[in-house]
Amino acid sequence: MNDPKSQQQPFVSDMKEIQRRAREHVEKGAVTASYRGNLEVAVKLLNEALATEIVCVLRYRRHHYMASGINSQSVADEFMEHAVEEQQHADWIAERIRQLGGSPDFNPQGLLTRSHAQYAEGNTLVDMIKEDLIAERIAIDSYLEMIRFFGDNDPTSRRLMEEILEQEEEHADDMATLLETLDAKAAPRH
């Protein structure tokens, strides 16, 4: 089977051209002429993700400190673990925004309008878990859309959001498991 169409072409790169382009617009840092994404939209989306992560940090921290009841300590510990991971996500996203030549938007004014997730406090431990699960589900869906948007045009942002998505899915699973566990303990025994 020596069909010329079925054979893969060897990787050939014009190193002189790559070197020349690297010297052009050196002030743009990591953004080279090969970047195929829309920088303005990418920075806007990443700033929305940043706001989402900040809101999640704040909500999880509040839930950590407000958790009370017989089962509260292990749940409070889970809330704090998630808060720390959400803060790490925010830091990664802020760094990526800078790599793209943008400015991470940490301004508290308008934070909730930029965030995809809502800030719902919840009154009981079960309410808090439900609100966190809802927020995780929102993040999962919006991050999936971002991953599709970045696609092959911005593989670094795509991979970053894929890594964050993986942890958001773990967080959602943790919250669903906590909810099932608490519901099972609250169910009347016959």
N, C-alpha and C positions, 0 to 999 in steps of 0.2 A: 504494500500500500504506500506507494510513493507519490500520492496525489499532492501536488504542490499547494493546493488550497488547504489541505488538512494539516500541513506541517506548520508548526509555530515559528514565527519569525524570531530571529535572535534579537536580544536586547541590544540596541545600538543607541548611544547617546552622544550628542555633540558636546563634548566636555568644554571646548573653547567657548561655545555659545552659553553654556551654563555658567562658566566662570565670568564671562562678560556681563550677563544679566545679574549675577550676584553683586557686582560692583555698582550697578545702577540702583538708585533709590535705596541705598544702604540704610537710610534713616527709617525705613519701614520695618526693620528688624526681621521677624519671622515671616512676614507676609511678602512672598516673592511673586514674580510675574506668573508663576505656575498656579497660584491660588485661583480656583475657579468659582469660589462661593461669592455671595453678595455680602460684603463686609458689614454694611450698614444693618442689614436684616440679621446677620449672625450676631452682632453685638447687641441688638435689641432683644433677640430671643434669649441670649445668654444672660442679659440683665434681668429679664423676666424670671428665668430659672434661679438667678441669684436671689431675687426678692422672694421667690417661693421657698428657697432653702432657709433664708433668714426668718421668715414667718414660721416655718416648721421648727426651727431651733427655739424660738420664743415660746411656741405652744408646748413643745415637749418639756422645756424647762419649767414652765408654769405647772404642767401636769405632774412633773416630778415633785415639786414642792407642795402641791395641793392634794396629792394622793393620800387617802386616809382609809382606814378600815382594816379588817382582819387580814386581808390578802394584799395590803398596799405596799409593803416593803419591796417585794420582788417586782411588782409592777412599776413602782417608782424607780427602781434600779434600771429596768428596761427603758423607761422614758428617758433617763439621763444618758444611757448608752446611745440611744437614737439621736438625742440632742447633740452629742459630741460628733457623731457621724454626719449629721446634717451640717454642722459647722465646717467639717472637713470638705464636704461637697461645695459649700459656699466659697471656701478658700480656693479650691481647684477651679471653680467657674470664674472667680475674680481674676485669677492668674491667666486663664485662657483669654478673657476679655482684653487684658493688657497685651498679651501676645499678638492679638489681632489689631492692636493700635487703638483700642477703645478705652473707656473709663468705666470701671465698675461703679454702679450706682448704689451706694450705701445710704443715701438720704432717706431718713425715716418718713419724711413727708411723701405721701403717695405710695408707700411701701405696699399697702394692701391692694392698691389698684394695679400695681405691676405684678404682684404675686398671682399665680394661678390658684394656689391654695387659700383657704379662708382661715381666719383666726377665730376659732370657736373654743371657748374655755371648757364647757362641760361642767356639770354640777356633781356628778357621782363618778366613781372610778369607771363604771361601765360606759357612761357618757363620754368620758375622756378618751377611753380606748376607741370608741366608735368614731369620735371626731378625728383622732389620729389615723384611723384606718381609712376614713373618707379622704383625708388630705393625701395619704399615700396613693390611693387609687387615682386621684386627680393628677398627682405628679407622674404616675406611671403612664397615664394616657397622654399627657402633654409632652412628656419626654420621648415617648414613642414617635409622636408627630415630629419633634425636633430632629430625632435620629434620621427619620425618612427625609426631612428637608436637607440636612447636612449631606447625607449620602456620600457619594464619591467626590463631591465638590469641596468638602471640608472634612477629610477623614479624621483629623485630630479632634475636632469638636465632636464628631460623631462617636468616636471611641470613648471620649470623656463622658458623654451623656449615656453611652451604653454601660459604662462602669457604674455610674451613679444610678442608672435604672436598675441594675442588678441588685444594688443595696436597697433601693426603694421597694423592690419586690420582696426582699427578705423582711423589711420592716412591715410591709402589709401582711405577710404571712405570720410574723410574730404577733401583730395586733389581732389578727383573726384567731390565732391559737389562744391568746389570752382571753379573748371574748368567749370562745367556746368553753374554756376552763372555768371561767367565772359563772357562765350560764349553767354549766353542769353542777357547780357547787351550790347555786341558788335554787336549782330545781328541787321540788319537794320529793322526799323519799317515801316509797310505799312499803 
